[in-house]
Amino acid sequence: MVTIRWDIKTIDRLSMVEDVLKEFSCRDINIISMKVTPGRILIKSWCRHLQDISSVQTCLNQHADIINVAYLSENLSELATPETDATALFLRHYL
């Protein structure tokens, strides 16, 4: 099992959290913790299969109201976007 920290930047609107959670739920990904601020959703999750990570990222990026999706794998020590240092520090601090 892999621990993934997600940083999802969104347009601030009602039901945005619900839309994001549906993507995780459809893939049976366990959410350990979540913090929601205007325009940002931070999620710490457990993922059984590595292919689920890219699947969630792809589906989230297809939502018109989602601006950016980045993730940090604690076990694989890699980040999915070029914003590595700033996002990694933010995710570690808040989740």
C-alpha positions as CSV (number, residue, x, y, z in Angstrom):
1,M,0.0,0.0,0.0
2,V,1.3,3.5,-1.0
3,T,0.6,6.7,0.9
4,I,-0.2,9.6,-1.4
5,R,-0.6,13.2,-0.6
6,W,-2.7,15.2,-3.1
7,D,-2.8,18.9,-3.7
8,I,-5.9,19.8,-5.8
9,K,-6.3,23.4,-6.8
10,T,-9.9,24.2,-7.8
11,I,-12.3,26.9,-8.6
12,D,-14.2,27.7,-5.4
13,R,-17.7,26.4,-5.8
14,L,-20.4,24.3,-4.0
15,S,-20.1,20.5,-4.5
16,M,-16.4,20.7,-5.5
17,V,-15.4,18.5,-2.6
18,E,-18.2,16.0,-3.5
19,D,-16.9,15.8,-7.1
20,V,-13.4,15.1,-6.0
21,L,-14.4,12.5,-3.4
22,K,-16.4,10.6,-6.1
23,E,-13.2,10.1,-8.1
24,F,-11.5,8.5,-5.1
25,S,-14.5,6.5,-4.1
26,C,-14.9,5.0,-7.6
27,R,-11.4,3.6,-7.3
28,D,-11.8,2.4,-3.8
29,I,-9.0,4.6,-2.5
30,N,-9.0,5.2,1.2
31,I,-8.8,8.8,2.4
32,I,-6.9,9.1,5.7
33,S,-7.3,12.9,6.1
34,M,-8.5,15.9,4.2
35,K,-8.2,19.7,4.5
36,V,-10.4,22.0,2.4
37,T,-9.7,25.7,2.0
38,P,-11.1,28.1,-0.7
39,G,-9.7,26.9,-4.0
40,R,-7.7,24.0,-2.6
41,I,-8.3,20.5,-1.4
42,L,-5.5,18.6,0.3
43,I,-6.0,14.8,0.7
44,K,-3.8,12.1,2.3
45,S,-4.8,8.7,0.9
46,W,-3.7,5.1,0.8
47,C,-3.6,3.5,-2.6
48,R,-3.4,-0.2,-3.3
49,H,-2.5,-0.1,-7.0
50,L,-0.1,2.4,-8.6
51,Q,-2.2,2.6,-11.7
52,D,-5.0,4.1,-9.6
53,I,-2.9,7.2,-9.0
54,S,-2.7,8.1,-12.6
55,S,-6.3,7.2,-13.2
56,V,-7.5,9.5,-10.4
57,Q,-5.2,12.3,-11.7
58,T,-6.4,11.9,-15.2
59,C,-10.1,12.0,-14.2
60,L,-9.6,15.0,-11.9
61,N,-7.8,16.9,-14.6
62,Q,-10.8,16.4,-16.9
63,H,-13.1,18.4,-14.6
64,A,-13.5,21.9,-15.9
65,D,-13.4,23.4,-12.3
66,I,-10.1,21.7,-11.3
67,I,-7.1,23.9,-12.1
68,N,-4.2,21.6,-11.1
69,V,-3.7,18.2,-9.6
70,A,-0.3,17.4,-7.9
71,Y,0.6,14.4,-5.8
72,L,3.5,13.3,-3.6
73,S,4.1,9.7,-2.9
74,E,5.7,9.2,0.5
75,N,6.8,5.7,-0.5
76,L,8.1,6.5,-4.0
77,S,9.5,10.0,-3.2
78,E,8.2,11.5,-6.4
79,L,6.0,14.4,-7.3
80,A,3.8,14.5,-10.3
81,T,4.3,18.2,-11.3
82,P,7.2,20.6,-11.6
83,E,6.2,22.5,-8.5
84,T,8.1,20.0,-6.5
85,D,9.6,21.9,-3.6
86,A,6.8,24.3,-2.8
87,T,4.0,21.7,-3.1
88,A,6.0,19.0,-1.2
89,L,6.6,21.4,1.7
90,F,3.0,22.5,1.7
91,L,1.7,18.9,1.7
92,R,4.0,17.7,4.5
93,H,3.1,20.7,6.7
94,Y,-0.7,20.6,6.3
95,L,-1.4,16.8,6.2
